[in-house]
Amino acid sequence: MLRAGSFLIAVSQRIGLARIGVGPLRALRGLRRLPWRLPRFFGRSWRAAEGRGSTAAVLTGCVMEPWFGEVHQATVEVLQQAGYTVEAPAGQTCCG
């Protein structure tokens, strides 16, 4: 549901509905621009850069994936460079 809503927000941002600012659309003006294609992190795994070290799990939550996916990607890259294998376990739910 959140992914679908996020996609609709991205569409409305691209076609200019946020600029109209009528009723609930007014709130869209303050939101960051969402990407068309939302990243998917649930159930994925990334190998360590050097193949050494331990495993780190990333809590994806329900809002971070569609709205701040680039933050997750940067987190994965930093952990990989530090020598961790990174996992985003499947079946996670909202962190709040």
NORSULTA-V96646 format. One record per residue. N is the residue number from 1. RES is the residue in one letter. OMEGA is omega in whole degrees, -180 to 180 (999 if undefined). NEAR is the number of other C-alpha atoms within 8 Angstrom. Layout:
N&RES&OMEGA&NEAR, N&RES&OMEGA&NEAR
This chain:
1&M&179&4, 2&L&178&8, 3&R&180&8, 4&A&178&7, 5&G&179&8, 6&S&178&11, 7&F&179&12, 8&L&176&8, 9&I&179&10, 10&A&179&12, 11&V&-178&9, 12&S&176&10, 13&Q&-177&12, 14&R&-177&7, 15&I&172&6, 16&G&179&8, 17&L&180&10, 18&A&-180&12, 19&R&-180&7, 20&I&175&8, 21&G&178&12, 22&V&176&6, 23&G&-177&5, 24&P&179&7, 25&L&179&11, 26&R&-179&11, 27&A&-179&9, 28&L&-178&11, 29&R&-178&9, 30&G&-178&5, 31&L&173&6, 32&R&-179&4, 33&R&-178&6, 34&L&179&10, 35&P&176&6, 36&W&-176&7, 37&R&-178&5, 38&L&-180&11, 39&P&176&7, 40&R&-179&7, 41&F&-177&8, 42&F&174&10, 43&G&-180&9, 44&R&178&9, 45&S&179&8, 46&W&-180&9, 47&R&175&9, 48&A&-178&15, 49&A&-177&10, 50&E&180&6, 51&G&-179&9, 52&R&171&9, 53&G&-175&8, 54&S&178&7, 55&T&176&8, 56&A&177&9, 57&A&179&8, 58&V&175&9, 59&L&-176&8, 60&T&-179&13, 61&G&-177&11, 62&C&-177&10, 63&V&-175&10, 64&M&-176&10, 65&E&-178&14, 66&P&-172&13, 67&W&-178&9, 68&F&-179&9, 69&G&180&12, 70&E&176&6, 71&V&176&7, 72&H&-179&12, 73&Q&178&8, 74&A&178&8, 75&T&178&8, 76&V&-178&10, 77&E&179&8, 78&V&180&8, 79&L&177&13, 80&Q&-180&14, 81&Q&177&10, 82&A&176&8, 83&G&180&13, 84&Y&164&16, 85&T&-173&16, 86&V&178&15, 87&E&171&12, 88&A&-173&13, 89&P&177&11, 90&A&175&7, 91&G&177&6, 92&Q&176&9, 93&T&-178&6, 94&C&-178&7, 95&C&-176&7, 96&G&999&3
